[in-house]
Amino acid sequence: MSDPNPEGKRRESEEPAATGSGPHAETAVSTGVDLLDATLQGGLPRERSTLLMGGPGTGKTTLAMNFLQAGLERGERCLFVSTEQTITELRDSLASYEFDLDHDRLTYTSVHARPGRTIEEDETITLQTLSNEGSLDQGFAPPFETRYVRDHLEQAAPCDRVVFDSVSGLSVLADDPRLFRREVLDLIRLLTDEFEATALFIAEETDPDD
């Protein structure tokens, strides 16, 4: 994996290619799974976001990496954002697959939001990476807001495909589900409208009785 394109723009040769063969082929990008592409009439909507939900161990991250691998094979720049795994943990979990985690067009970053308190006993949120590289900020007032991670994610732009694994890792900091949904929508706009990327968001499926 490497740092983002320092020139801050796509090269002409990096423009995404049309995938699939259905009526939506020109506006879809491959998931990396042929049968799923056929079911979706070409793949995921280009420059839009898709939410992938499922219980633990159901293959969500594996499908997400298939999605990124398909992009890498087409010369696209890809970004994997984790709120739960370090790069070492990701490698271990995908060791039985042939994903190219060292591809020069694949960037990995992690964001972990940790609740805490200031010396004055005020509630605060500290953002840090999961690789013990220290904090990304001096602390923010809760609840979580997309602007807290904007600068960190913008360092990885531009990119064609993004996996965010997972929004559940940030939801624990939100007391109001309605406000959190609004922040997720802001995050979607950042990735799809400003980054012009096709984004796949992962979330843990929860028990409605909890």
Buried (B, 14 or more C-beta within 10 A) or exposed (E): BEEBBEEEEBEEEBEBEBBBEBEBBEBBBBBBBEEBBEEBBBBBBBBBBBEBBEEEEEEBBBBBBBBBBBBBEBBBBBBBBBBBBBBEEBBEEBEEEEBBBEBEBBBBBBBBBEEEEEEEEEEBBBBBBBEEEEEBBEBBEBBBBBEBBEEBBBEBBBBBBBBBBBBBBBBEBBEEEEEBEBBBEEBBEBBBEEBBBBBBBBBBEEEEEE
